[in-house]
Amino acid sequence: MRTDPECAACLLRQALSTARLSTTDPEILHLVVKETVRLLTRLDMSASPPENAVAGLIMKKEARNAQAAD
């Protein structure tokens, strides 16, 4: 199964729903949306949605580790 364009909307919704479990701070929620949209531009549309979700988590972890190193 390949990633459909509709999968991007679902991934964004999942990220925001998950963030809302942690916080109600609108600034943090906005950052989650911005970061998720940035990651969505890097989706491999030939990969399955679960493969893209895992890749997104890895990219996010790498970005967080790079920030911590600065």
C-alpha positions in Angstrom: 0.0 0.0 0.0 1.3 3.4 -0.9 0.8 6.7 0.9 -2.2 8.6 -0.5 -2.4 12.4 -0.2 -5.2 11.9 2.3 -2.6 10.2 4.6 -0.9 13.5 5.2 -4.1 15.0 6.7 -4.5 11.9 8.9 -0.9 12.1 10.1 -1.4 15.8 10.9 -4.6 15.1 12.8 -2.9 12.3 14.8 0.0 14.6 15.7 -2.3 17.3 16.9 -4.5 14.9 18.8 -1.5 13.4 20.5 -0.1 16.8 21.4 -3.5 17.8 22.9 -3.1 14.9 25.4 -0.1 16.6 26.8 -0.9 20.3 26.7 -3.6 22.9 25.9 -1.0 25.6 25.3 -1.8 27.1 21.9 1.8 28.0 21.2 3.0 24.5 21.7 0.1 23.1 19.6 1.0 25.6 16.8 4.6 24.4 16.9 3.4 20.8 16.7 1.4 21.7 13.6 4.3 23.6 12.0 6.8 20.8 12.6 4.4 18.1 11.4 3.7 20.1 8.2 7.5 20.4 7.7 7.9 16.7 8.1 5.0 16.0 5.8 6.9 17.6 2.9 9.5 14.8 3.3 7.0 11.9 2.9 8.0 9.1 0.6 4.7 8.6 -1.3 5.9 5.2 -2.5 6.2 4.0 1.1 3.3 2.7 3.2 1.7 5.1 5.7 3.2 3.2 8.7 6.7 3.4 7.1 6.2 7.2 6.7 4.9 7.5 10.3 8.0 5.7 11.7 10.3 7.8 9.4 8.6 10.9 10.7 9.3 9.9 14.3 12.9 9.2 13.5 13.3 12.6 11.8 11.7 14.3 14.8 14.0 12.5 17.2 17.1 13.5 15.2 16.0 17.1 15.1 15.4 17.1 18.8 18.8 15.6 19.5 20.5 18.2 17.2 18.8 21.0 19.1 19.9 19.5 22.4 23.5 19.4 21.1 23.5 23.1 20.3 
